[in-house]
Amino acid sequence: MELKNMENKDISKGVGNKINIGLFGFGTVGGSFYRILDIRKKEIEAMLSADVTIKKIFTRGNRNPSIDNIGNLMVNNADDILNDKSINVIVELMGGIDPAKEYIEKAIKNGKSVITANKALLAEHGEGIFKLCKKHNAHIGFEAAVGGGIPILRSIKNGLAGDSITSVFSIINGTSNYILSKMTNEGGKFDDILKKAQEKGYAEADPSFDINGIDSAHKLVILGRLAFAASISLKDVIIEGIKEVSDIDICFARDLGYKIKLLGILKNDDSKIEIRVHPTLIPSASLLSNVDGVFNAFFLNAKFAGPISLTGYGAGGMATASAVMGDFIEIGGKIINSEKHHDIFLNESSNKVQIKRKKDIISRYYLRFSAMDRPGVLAKISKILGDNSISISSMIQQGRKIDGSVPIVITTHEANEEELLKSIELCDKLDIILAKTMILRIEDNVN
Ligand SMILES: NC(=O)c1ccc[n+]([C@@H]2O[C@H](COP(=O)([O-])OP(=O)(O)OC[C@H]3O[C@@H](n4cnc5c(N)ncnc54)[C@H](OP(=O)(O)O)[C@@H]3O)[C@@H](O)[C@H]2O)c1
């Protein structure tokens, strides 16, 4: 994309180009988008050599209480925007699948370009929406859907377009990272910390999408599609949340030199792609393990460029709206230059890749058995693991009972997940095992 007259800040005046925006949603991100345009209008118009205006705003009827003087921009019918021929771009910041999907599709059919931060919609219906964009020659931007203010998608699409990404280790859910960081750094139980996070507004009233790994999976699908130019859907993702991670596991992980993080993992070994979200033990000395609180992070490995990392605010109104504005400027430039829709990452010939199934994963594992306080327990567990080709790397056995049982923690060398699960099923049937064994994966090389 070539932006005209970047060097001349005043050139936009009198050029006659106009870009009119229809804004759907005027909450945390929508309000911040409005604010950024208000603050940077002059520079943005100079970059685009065009007058840029938010012409209409649609919500369920509510105004944004933190923004005054918006005049009569509010409309109460979506069609007032969708059928307005003078509006060339819609910015969808409502969230949810319906009616966002309907509005976006109608906008595209009516020849408008679209910018959205809606990860759930793109993860579930992205491919259909991208096809529609191609058919109707509409541009689409969705940088803010993954990693909030971190320009991860643009880095992959532009900076790494000539490279081949082999792996991505990411922290892409602020709520989960906040809870696990608190449990690690200050101690405490999952439920208590979640409650405090909700009181402070760091977690939603219904946090299930965040703590069950669904939100991370949505983002990982979008990231994977771009990283591997591949057709990936939500059902391809192995998803496990953080609800089962206890303070006991956090302590044992620390003793073993690890921290537990909810990771979004992509791996491409040239034949199959792995795409998974789960709590993971990563070395305490790694940079990724020190990304705490509501921060997000992406640690990539590219074949030629090598390791690359990006860290920053994965959420928050202004940070997320900054990414939305980045998309707007890129798409605005394309509109002004009458560029055709062209996105090599979103075309239909996306690689039909093979996805690695859960049973084929090879990983190291952390296992916490809840055993009776009896001699011979360890011998029985070790025999089952050995009989199933699971080799032990380290072991911690504490004499002290926790919740009525003695924890035995074993880490394994690399093992096949199917064989591991088979052996744990056998262990859990032993009369000396009192509760379901905790299984977590270990990643030693995250950066
Ligand atoms: N907040 C973040 O930090 C963040 C980060 C990354 C991505 N995102 C994404 O950005 C999008 C917006 O998030 P947000 O945090 O700004 O949400 P929000 O604060 O809840 O605001 C949502 C806005 O959309 C409007 N809206 C919702 N449903 C609607 C409907 N059915 N019809 C008409 N208007 C509707 C709401 O209007 P009313 O007030 O009238 O209900 C409100 O103005 C979501 O897709 C979210 O996943 C957010």
Ligand as a Chemical Component Dictionary entry (heavy atoms), coordinates in Angstrom:
data_LIG
# 
_chem_comp.id                   LIG 
_chem_comp.type                 NON-POLYMER 
_chem_comp.pdbx_formal_charge   0 
_chem_comp.three_letter_code    LIG 
# 
loop_
_chem_comp_atom.comp_id 
_chem_comp_atom.atom_id 
_chem_comp_atom.alt_atom_id 
_chem_comp_atom.type_symbol 
_chem_comp_atom.charge 
_chem_comp_atom.model_Cartn_x 
_chem_comp_atom.model_Cartn_y 
_chem_comp_atom.model_Cartn_z 
_chem_comp_atom.pdbx_ordinal 
LIG N1  N1  N 0  -12.302 -4.743 25.636 1  
LIG C1  C1  C 0  -11.139 -5.202 25.213 2  
LIG O1  O1  O 0  -10.109 -5.001 25.864 3  
LIG C2  C2  C 0  -11.063 -5.976 23.925 4  
LIG C3  C3  C 0  -9.817  -6.468 23.503 5  
LIG C4  C4  C 0  -9.719  -7.141 22.283 6  
LIG C5  C5  C 0  -10.860 -7.340 21.527 7  
LIG N2  N2  N 1  -12.061 -6.880 21.986 8  
LIG C6  C6  C 0  -13.249 -7.106 21.160 9  
LIG O2  O2  O 0  -13.790 -5.831 20.812 10 
LIG C7  C7  C 0  -15.205 -5.953 20.672 11 
LIG C8  C8  C 0  -15.878 -4.909 21.560 12 
LIG O3  O3  O 0  -15.526 -5.140 22.890 13 
LIG P1  P1  P 0  -15.809 -4.046 24.049 14 
LIG O4  O4  O 0  -14.988 -4.474 25.203 15 
LIG O5  O5  O -1 -15.653 -2.680 23.512 16 
LIG O6  O6  O 0  -17.345 -4.331 24.361 17 
LIG P2  P2  P 0  -18.343 -3.411 25.234 18 
LIG O7  O7  O 0  -17.607 -2.448 26.068 19 
LIG O8  O8  O 0  -19.274 -4.366 25.902 20 
LIG O9  O9  O 0  -19.160 -2.575 24.135 21 
LIG C9  C9  C 0  -20.010 -3.209 23.243 22 
LIG C10 C10 C 0  -20.727 -2.160 22.433 23 
LIG O10 O10 O 0  -21.454 -2.830 21.411 24 
LIG C11 C11 C 0  -22.850 -2.543 21.541 25 
LIG N3  N3  N 0  -23.602 -3.759 21.248 26 
LIG C12 C12 C 0  -23.419 -4.986 21.781 27 
LIG N4  N4  N 0  -24.316 -5.838 21.267 28 
LIG C13 C13 C 0  -25.070 -5.138 20.419 29 
LIG C14 C14 C 0  -26.193 -5.439 19.597 30 
LIG N5  N5  N 0  -26.696 -6.669 19.562 31 
LIG N6  N6  N 0  -26.719 -4.468 18.847 32 
LIG C15 C15 C 0  -26.237 -3.208 18.898 33 
LIG N7  N7  N 0  -25.175 -2.843 19.651 34 
LIG C16 C16 C 0  -24.613 -3.795 20.414 35 
LIG C17 C17 C 0  -23.038 -2.093 22.961 36 
LIG O11 O11 O 0  -24.175 -1.259 22.996 37 
LIG P3  P3  P 0  -25.068 -1.074 24.320 38 
LIG O12 O12 O 0  -24.191 -0.348 25.297 39 
LIG O13 O13 O 0  -26.215 -0.253 23.856 40 
LIG O14 O14 O 0  -25.421 -2.456 24.775 41 
LIG C18 C18 C 0  -21.731 -1.339 23.219 42 
LIG O15 O15 O 0  -21.808 -0.050 22.675 43 
LIG C19 C19 C 0  -15.535 -7.405 21.009 44 
LIG O16 O16 O 0  -15.572 -8.164 19.824 45 
LIG C20 C20 C 0  -14.352 -7.842 21.863 46 
LIG O17 O17 O 0  -14.126 -9.249 21.814 47 
LIG C21 C21 C 0  -12.182 -6.196 23.164 48 
# 
loop_
_chem_comp_bond.comp_id 
_chem_comp_bond.atom_id_1 
_chem_comp_bond.atom_id_2 
_chem_comp_bond.value_order 
_chem_comp_bond.pdbx_ordinal 
LIG N1  C1  SING 1  
LIG C1  O1  DOUB 2  
LIG C1  C2  SING 3  
LIG C2  C3  SING 4  
LIG C2  C21 DOUB 5  
LIG C3  C4  DOUB 6  
LIG C4  C5  SING 7  
LIG C5  N2  DOUB 8  
LIG N2  C6  SING 9  
LIG N2  C21 SING 10 
LIG C6  O2  SING 11 
LIG C6  C20 SING 12 
LIG O2  C7  SING 13 
LIG C7  C8  SING 14 
LIG C7  C19 SING 15 
LIG C8  O3  SING 16 
LIG O3  P1  SING 17 
LIG P1  O4  DOUB 18 
LIG P1  O5  SING 19 
LIG P1  O6  SING 20 
LIG O6  P2  SING 21 
LIG P2  O7  DOUB 22 
LIG P2  O8  SING 23 
LIG P2  O9  SING 24 
LIG O9  C9  SING 25 
LIG C9  C10 SING 26 
LIG C10 O10 SING 27 
LIG C10 C18 SING 28 
LIG O10 C11 SING 29 
LIG C11 N3  SING 30 
LIG C11 C17 SING 31 
LIG N3  C12 SING 32 
LIG N3  C16 SING 33 
LIG C12 N4  DOUB 34 
LIG N4  C13 SING 35 
LIG C13 C14 SING 36 
LIG C13 C16 DOUB 37 
LIG C14 N5  SING 38 
LIG C14 N6  DOUB 39 
LIG N6  C15 SING 40 
LIG C15 N7  DOUB 41 
LIG N7  C16 SING 42 
LIG C17 O11 SING 43 
LIG C17 C18 SING 44 
LIG O11 P3  SING 45 
LIG P3  O12 DOUB 46 
LIG P3  O13 SING 47 
LIG P3  O14 SING 48 
LIG C18 O15 SING 49 
LIG C19 O16 SING 50 
LIG C19 C20 SING 51 
LIG C20 O17 SING 52 
# 
